[in-house]
Amino acid sequence: MAKDTFFHKKATLNAGSKLIDLTMPKVMGIINLTPDSFYADSRKQDTSSALQQAEKMLTDGAAFLDIGAYSSRPGAEDISIQEEMDRLLPVVEEIVKAFPNAVLSIDTFRAQVAEATIKAGAHIINDIGGGGLDADMFATVARLQVPYILMHMKGTPQNMNQLAQYEDVFNEVFDYFTNKYYQLKQLGVKDVILDPGFGFAKKTEHSYTLMNRLQDFNVLQLPVLVGISRKNMIYKTLGITAVEALNGTTTLNTIALTKGANILRVHDVKEAVEAVKIWEMCR
């Protein structure tokens, strides 16, 4: 791959007072404050265990920590805004205190939660709903002036599996990004990251079609996040479980890097950081 392949792609993020360079791909570590996330080892249901996980991920080389308190696995139970904030805020506050240089992303589709956590010291909003699950989200992100991860999904976590139908999955996701980015740009949001939403309202074949054409999203000149860590597109394909899916995850992350991924969102930071280093040596 030529080094200037993505020359025109936006390559920096302003996260608080930090300017993050994405010309070298970065790794985002997942911290789930939920009792029911699909990968049991990622669940951290108290502040102490979340802090320990944060420390390990930062030591292993994570550039971002993505903290979520609402399980978005298919069929997950809906919880109230208050419960989501009760899970999130104490952990965000303690991580900010313990690791003041850490860049925190908040995995939420609710504008009220986004605002509260940014005010508590977080830096980025990661919205699985792409603004479609809370009409106030885009305006809130614009007012807060924080980077925004725009993910593609249809429906909600509770019904998305029933909506995994496409005539052309790539073009539908591409059009979705184009339209949503236009709305965000009009509102003055400066930093937008695209996430194709692997596994969200998508069958396995849809997810692999998107991975196969991942490089085609680069025409939008925006950073691309890939979140495929231990997902069923890997473990069902291999006939294994999420627990056994690390090798498949590393393989697919490496493929994503060759296609222009800027951020890898993972449960296993050390292995993803190593994949980035090896990929970089091969460029």
C-alpha positions as CSV (number, residue, x, y, z in Angstrom):
1,M,0.0,0.0,0.0
2,A,1.3,3.4,-0.9
3,K,1.9,5.7,2.0
4,D,-0.1,8.5,0.4
5,T,-3.2,6.3,-0.3
6,F,-5.2,8.2,2.3
7,F,-3.4,11.5,2.0
8,H,-6.5,13.6,2.0
9,K,-8.2,11.7,4.9
10,K,-8.7,13.7,8.1
11,A,-5.9,12.5,10.3
12,T,-6.3,14.3,13.6
13,L,-8.9,14.5,16.4
14,N,-9.2,17.3,19.0
15,A,-10.2,15.5,22.2
16,G,-10.3,18.1,25.0
17,S,-6.8,19.7,25.1
18,K,-5.3,16.7,23.3
19,L,-4.6,16.5,19.6
20,I,-4.6,12.9,18.5
21,D,-2.7,11.9,15.3
22,L,-4.5,9.1,13.4
23,T,-1.9,8.7,10.6
24,M,-0.7,5.8,12.7
25,P,-3.7,3.6,13.6
26,K,-4.8,3.7,17.2
27,V,-6.3,1.1,19.6
28,M,-9.5,1.7,21.7
29,G,-10.0,-0.6,24.7
30,I,-13.5,-1.6,25.7
31,I,-14.7,-1.4,29.3
32,N,-18.2,-2.7,29.8
33,L,-20.0,-1.7,32.9
34,T,-22.9,-4.1,32.2
35,P,-23.9,-7.4,33.6
36,D,-24.9,-8.9,30.2
37,S,-22.4,-7.8,27.5
38,F,-21.9,-10.7,25.0
39,Y,-18.3,-11.3,26.0
40,A,-18.3,-12.1,29.7
41,D,-14.7,-11.3,30.4
42,S,-15.3,-7.7,29.4
43,R,-17.8,-7.1,32.1
44,K,-16.6,-4.8,34.9
45,Q,-19.4,-4.1,37.3
46,D,-17.7,-2.2,40.0
47,T,-15.4,0.9,40.0
48,S,-12.4,-1.0,41.3
49,S,-12.4,-3.7,38.5
50,A,-13.0,-1.0,35.9
51,L,-10.0,1.0,37.2
52,Q,-7.8,-2.2,37.0
53,Q,-9.0,-2.8,33.5
54,A,-8.3,0.8,32.5
55,E,-4.7,0.6,33.9
56,K,-4.0,-2.6,32.1
57,M,-5.3,-1.3,28.8
58,L,-3.4,2.0,29.1
59,T,-0.2,0.1,30.0
60,D,-0.8,-2.2,27.0
61,G,-0.9,0.8,24.7
62,A,-4.6,1.9,24.3
63,A,-4.9,5.4,23.0
64,F,-8.6,5.5,24.0
65,L,-10.8,3.8,26.6
66,D,-14.4,3.2,25.4
67,I,-16.7,3.0,28.5
68,G,-20.3,1.8,28.1
69,A,-23.0,1.0,30.6
70,Y,-25.9,0.0,28.2
71,S,-25.5,-3.4,26.6
72,S,-26.0,-3.2,22.9
73,R,-25.9,-7.0,22.2
74,P,-28.9,-8.3,20.2
75,G,-31.9,-8.5,22.4
76,A,-30.3,-6.7,25.3
77,E,-32.5,-5.4,28.1
78,D,-33.4,-1.8,28.0
79,I,-32.4,0.3,31.0
80,S,-33.3,3.8,32.2
81,I,-31.2,6.9,31.6
82,Q,-30.7,7.1,35.4
83,E,-29.4,3.6,35.7
84,E,-27.0,4.1,32.8
85,M,-25.6,7.3,34.4
86,D,-25.4,5.6,37.8
87,R,-23.2,3.0,36.3
88,L,-21.1,5.4,34.2
89,L,-20.4,8.5,36.2
90,P,-18.6,7.1,39.2
91,V,-16.3,5.1,36.9
92,V,-15.6,8.1,34.6
93,E,-14.8,10.3,37.6
94,E,-12.4,7.8,39.1
95,I,-10.6,7.1,35.8
96,V,-10.2,10.8,35.2
97,K,-8.8,11.2,38.6
98,A,-6.5,8.2,38.4
99,F,-5.4,8.6,34.8
100,P,-5.7,12.3,33.9
101,N,-4.0,11.9,30.5
102,A,-6.3,9.1,29.4
103,V,-8.7,9.8,26.5
104,L,-12.2,8.6,27.3
105,S,-14.9,7.7,24.9
106,I,-18.5,7.1,26.1
107,D,-20.5,4.4,24.4
108,T,-24.1,5.9,24.6
109,F,-26.9,6.8,22.3
110,R,-28.5,9.2,24.8
111,A,-27.8,12.9,24.7
112,Q,-28.4,13.4,28.5
113,V,-25.8,10.7,29.3
114,A,-23.4,12.1,26.7
115,E,-23.5,15.6,28.3
116,A,-23.2,14.4,31.9
117,T,-20.1,12.2,31.1
118,I,-18.4,14.9,29.0
119,K,-18.9,17.3,31.9
120,A,-17.4,14.6,34.2
121,G,-14.2,14.6,32.1
122,A,-14.8,12.3,29.1
123,H,-13.8,13.4,25.6
124,I,-15.6,11.5,22.8
125,I,-19.1,10.3,22.2
126,N,-19.5,6.8,20.6
127,D,-23.1,6.6,19.4
128,I,-24.4,3.2,18.2
129,G,-27.6,4.9,17.1
130,G,-26.0,7.5,14.8
131,G,-28.3,10.2,16.3
132,G,-31.4,8.1,15.4
133,L,-32.2,7.0,18.9
134,D,-32.2,10.4,20.5
135,A,-33.2,13.5,18.6
136,D,-31.1,15.7,20.8
137,M,-27.8,13.9,20.2
138,F,-26.4,15.8,17.2
139,A,-27.2,19.2,18.7
140,T,-25.7,18.1,22.0
141,V,-22.5,16.9,20.4
142,A,-22.3,20.2,18.4
143,R,-22.8,22.3,21.5
144,L,-20.2,20.3,23.5
145,Q,-17.7,20.4,20.6
146,V,-16.4,16.9,21.1
147,P,-15.4,14.2,18.6
148,Y,-18.3,11.9,17.6
149,I,-18.3,8.3,16.4
150,L,-21.1,7.8,13.9
151,M,-22.1,4.2,13.7
152,H,-24.6,2.6,11.3
153,M,-27.4,0.6,12.8
154,K,-31.1,0.0,12.0
155,G,-33.6,-0.1,14.8
156,T,-32.6,-0.7,18.4
157,P,-30.5,-3.4,20.1
158,Q,-33.9,-5.0,21.0
159,N,-35.1,-5.4,17.4
160,M,-32.1,-4.9,15.1
161,N,-31.8,-8.6,14.2
162,Q,-35.2,-8.5,12.6
163,L,-34.1,-5.5,10.4
164,A,-30.9,-7.1,8.8
165,Q,-32.2,-6.9,5.3
166,Y,-30.5,-5.0,2.5
167,E,-30.5,-4.8,-1.3
168,D,-27.0,-3.4,-1.2
169,V,-25.5,-3.2,2.2
170,F,-22.4,-1.1,1.3
171,N,-24.4,1.5,-0.6
172,E,-27.0,1.8,2.1
173,V,-24.4,2.3,4.8
174,F,-22.4,4.7,2.6
175,D,-25.6,6.8,1.9
176,Y,-26.3,6.8,5.7
177,F,-22.9,8.2,6.4
178,T,-23.1,10.8,3.7
179,N,-26.5,12.1,5.0
180,K,-25.6,12.0,8.7
181,Y,-22.3,13.6,8.2
182,Y,-23.9,16.4,6.2
183,Q,-26.3,17.0,9.2
184,L,-23.4,17.0,11.7
185,K,-21.3,19.3,9.5
186,Q,-24.2,21.8,9.2
187,L,-24.4,21.9,13.0
188,G,-20.7,22.6,13.3
189,V,-19.4,19.2,14.5
190,K,-15.7,19.2,13.5
191,D,-14.5,15.7,14.3
192,V,-16.5,12.7,13.0
193,I,-15.3,9.1,13.0
194,L,-17.2,6.5,10.9
195,D,-18.1,3.0,12.2
196,P,-19.8,0.6,9.8
197,G,-21.5,-1.1,12.7
198,F,-20.3,-4.7,12.1
199,G,-23.0,-7.1,13.5
200,F,-25.5,-4.3,14.2
201,A,-28.6,-5.1,12.1
202,K,-26.3,-7.1,9.9
203,K,-26.0,-10.8,9.1
204,T,-22.6,-12.4,8.8
205,E,-22.5,-11.9,5.1
206,H,-23.4,-8.3,5.4
207,S,-20.5,-7.7,7.8
208,Y,-18.0,-9.4,5.6
209,T,-19.2,-7.4,2.5
210,L,-18.6,-4.2,4.5
211,M,-15.1,-5.4,5.5
212,N,-14.3,-6.4,1.9
213,R,-15.2,-2.8,0.8
214,L,-13.9,-1.0,3.9
215,Q,-11.4,1.0,1.8
216,D,-14.2,2.5,-0.2
217,F,-15.4,4.5,2.8
218,N,-12.1,6.5,2.5
219,V,-13.6,8.6,-0.2
220,L,-15.5,10.3,2.6
221,Q,-12.1,11.5,3.9
222,L,-13.0,10.7,7.5
223,P,-11.3,8.4,10.0
224,V,-12.8,4.9,10.2
225,L,-13.3,2.8,13.3
226,V,-13.6,-1.0,13.2
227,G,-15.2,-2.8,16.0
228,I,-15.2,-6.6,15.3
229,S,-13.6,-7.8,18.5
230,R,-14.7,-11.4,19.3
231,K,-18.0,-10.8,17.5
232,N,-20.2,-13.6,16.0
233,M,-19.0,-12.8,12.5
234,I,-15.8,-14.4,13.7
235,Y,-16.8,-17.1,16.1
236,K,-19.8,-18.4,14.2
237,T,-17.7,-18.5,11.0
238,L,-15.1,-20.6,12.8
239,G,-17.5,-22.7,14.8
240,I,-16.1,-21.6,18.2
241,T,-17.1,-19.3,21.0
242,A,-16.4,-15.6,21.8
243,V,-13.9,-16.8,24.4
244,E,-11.9,-18.6,21.7
245,A,-12.1,-15.8,19.1
246,L,-9.0,-13.8,19.8
247,N,-6.9,-15.3,16.9
248,G,-9.8,-14.6,14.4
249,T,-10.1,-11.1,15.8
250,T,-6.4,-10.3,15.3
251,T,-6.6,-11.7,11.7
252,L,-9.6,-9.5,10.9
253,N,-8.2,-6.5,12.6
254,T,-5.1,-6.8,10.4
255,I,-7.2,-7.0,7.3
256,A,-9.0,-3.9,8.4
257,L,-5.7,-2.1,8.8
258,T,-4.7,-2.9,5.3
259,K,-8.0,-1.4,4.1
260,G,-7.5,1.9,5.9
261,A,-8.9,1.5,9.4
262,N,-7.7,4.2,11.8
263,I,-9.0,2.9,15.1
264,L,-9.4,-0.7,16.3
265,R,-12.0,-1.0,19.1
266,V,-11.1,-4.2,21.0
267,H,-11.3,-6.2,24.2
268,D,-7.7,-7.3,23.9
269,V,-5.5,-4.2,23.6
270,K,-2.0,-5.8,23.7
271,E,-2.7,-8.1,20.8
272,A,-4.2,-5.2,18.7
273,V,-1.3,-2.9,19.4
274,E,1.1,-5.6,18.3
275,A,-0.9,-6.1,15.1
276,V,-0.7,-2.3,14.4
277,K,3.1,-2.4,15.0
278,I,3.7,-5.4,12.6
279,W,1.4,-3.8,10.0
280,E,3.3,-0.5,10.2
281,M,6.6,-2.3,9.7
282,C,5.2,-3.9,6.5
283,R,4.1,-0.6,5.0
